[in-house]
């Protein structure tokens, strides 16, 4: 695994254990797509919107965009911090927290 992937895994491992255990049917990916304005993306059905008909679906995806993050950071320390912030932001979407609430909490 490359260093950037390790950073994303480490950021995920820093989440509180109860949050990690509460996550359901979600996978974390590193994407090298060029020229994106996004640092990360949650693609799926948040836990708060899943009903009894939520069965036999592909995992939700959390995408972390390596090139976008590296483009805005000057040092490895900044990359580490931005990956952590981005992972937390996208995991929050998995739990149904929207961008407005994340902005209020300082994770926008």
N, C-alpha and C positions, 0 to 999 in steps of 0.2 A: 504494500500500500504506500502511496506517496505521502509526503509530509503534509500536504494540504488536507488530504483525507483523514490523516491522523488528528489534525487540529479539529476537524468537524466531529470526529468520534469523541475526542476529549471534551469538547464543548457539550456534547450530548451527555457524557458521563458526569458532568458537573451539575446537571439538573437534579433536583431533589429526587430521592429514590421513589417516593410515592407518585410523583409525576411520571417517571419512567415506567413504573408498573401500570399506571392508568392508561398509557398510550396503547391504542389498539389498531392493528392492521395498518401500519405506517412504515415506510422505508425512507432512509436518508440517502441521497445521491449527490455526487459532485458533478457539476456540468461545466464544460469548457467552452460553451457557446460564446462567440465573439459579439461585441457591440450591443450588449444588453444594458439597459438602465437599471435593471433589477439586481439586487445582491442575493436574493433568495426568493423562493416561491413555494407556497403550499398548494398542492393540487389534490383535492379530495373532498370528502364529506366530514365536516367537523363532528366531534363526538356529540355536541349539543343538538345536532340535526339528524342524528341516526335514530331510526325507529325500529319497530319489530320486523319491518320488511328489509332491513339491512343485512343481507346474507349473500354469500357467494360473489363478493365483489373483489376486484383487484385492490391491492394495498394503496392507501393514500401515499403521495410522494412529497417529500420535502427536498427541493432542489437548492443546492448552495452553488452559486455561480463564481467559480474560481477567478476567472479573468476580470469580472466586474469588481470583485473585492480587491484583487491585487492592483487594479488600476487606480483605486482611490487611496491606497495605503503606501507609505514610504518605507516602513521598516517591518521586520518580521513581528515585532511586538504589536504594531498596529494591526497587522493581518490577524494575529491571534485574537485580539480583542474584537475585531469586526466579525470574525467567524463566530465567536461566542455570541455576540449580539444578534447576528443573523439567525443562528440556530434557535436561540430563545424566541425570537420574533416569530419564526415559522412554526415552532412547536406550539406557541400560544394560539395561532390560527387553528391548529388541530383541536385545541380545547374550546374553540368557538369565540376567542377573543378577537375583536376586530381592530383595524388600524387606529381608529379614534381612541379606543381604550388603551391601546399600546402607547400612543402618543402621550396620553395623560399619565401613564405609568413611567414614561421616560425610555421606552423601548421601541419608539417609532422608527 
